[in-house]
Amino acid sequence: MVKARFHLPGIRYNFPLNMFWASLLKQYPEYFREGVEIASFFGTFPLSLWNGGRLVYHDQCDAAFVKNVIKNVNAQGIPIRYTFTNPLLTEEDLLDPFCNFCMKEADNGMNEVIVVSPILEQYIRDVYPSFAINSSTCKEIRDVDGINAELAKDYKTVVLDYNMNGRWDLIDGIEDKSRLEVLINTLCKPGCERRGGHYRNIAENQRIALKNRELPPEKRIPIKPWYCEYGDKNCVFTIQDYSTVIHPDAIWDEYIPRGINQFKIEGRTANLFSLIETYSYYMLKPECIGPARLLLLRNLEENKIITVNKPRPAKWP
């Protein structure tokens, strides 16, 4: 059977949704398109210094939560993939206690990490050799020779720069397509000139947030502002005309026949309802989206992930 392996965003805020989605796939496989599998849940536990790509600085996971998530995700046969793509790490940062705790708890031969920083990559290879290592799209490699050189290294997958999506003149020149991974729903506009700068801004603000925890309120450093009129406002419905978006039919008609079967959905900090629509759009049969969505929403309500307020009785007269 053809396989379409999806990497789902979030091991903190999307943990309940992702676990329900994995359960939905097991209990109602007939709702899903051909060959859909869950390849990983990717993200980090806040506040991880090594984190990249998304900024979360008002939260902190405790040890019990980290252990519980790793245990329950792995029990479903699904790897956790740490998104450790901070591009500004130093040698000193490699000793960060919380990040090393997260690595040790997941050091069971099942889990993965996605990297940008060469020094972090080498540290993980040396200290945590059981982790599969993936090369991040944040490296912004945009030529065939560069991708082929990256695939020649010891990576489980190499995530393609989103600007190469649909560029068959380039993709067909990639030699090992079986280890290629594509980001299918990026909210950034095609050819965004600020993407690399955004990654660096997140890394800088993450370091500021950690430092501020040690400072009294009056001495805390302001977070460096960042505004994006694209990614901050977009969803799966507003990006339909982007040349970089990969639509479901293209997954099964173009990518899988070429041997590409790894598909990454972005949305670690996305709105819950927006993410449900994105998952449904890509992985469910169109005629099953309604019943599956209703079943999922009912489960989320019953488990108090979604709270529906009801009127409070009053007295009359």
Sequence and secondary structure as in RCSB ss.txt:
>XXXX:A:sequence
MVKARFHLPGIRYNFPLNMFWASLLKQYPEYFREGVEIASFFGTFPLSLWNGGRLVYHDQCDAAFVKNVIKNVNA
QGIPIRYTFTNPLLTEEDLLDPFCNFCMKEADNGMNEVIVVSPILEQYIRDVYPSFAINSSTCKEIRDVDGINAE
LAKDYKTVVLDYNMNGRWDLIDGIEDKSRLEVLINTLCKPGCERRGGHYRNIAENQRIALKNRELPPEKRIPIKP
WYCEYGDKNCVFTIQDYSTVIHPDAIWDEYIPRGINQFKIEGRTANLFSLIETYSYYMLKPECIGPARLLLLRNL
EENKIITVNKPRPAKWP
>XXXX:A:secstr
   EEEEEE SSTTHHHHHHHHHHHHH GGGB TTEEEEEEEE  SS TT  SS   S    HHHHHHHHHHHHH
TT  EEEEE  TT  TGGGG HHHHHHHHHTTTTT EEEE  HHHHHHHHHH TTSEEEE GGG   SHHHHHHH
HTSS S EE  GGGTT HHHHTT S GGGEEEE    S TT TTHHHHHHHHHHHHHHHHHHTTS GGG      
   SSTTT  TTTTTT TT   HHHIIIIIGGGT  EEE   TT  HHHHHHHHHHHHB GGGHHHHHHHHHHHH
HHTTSS           
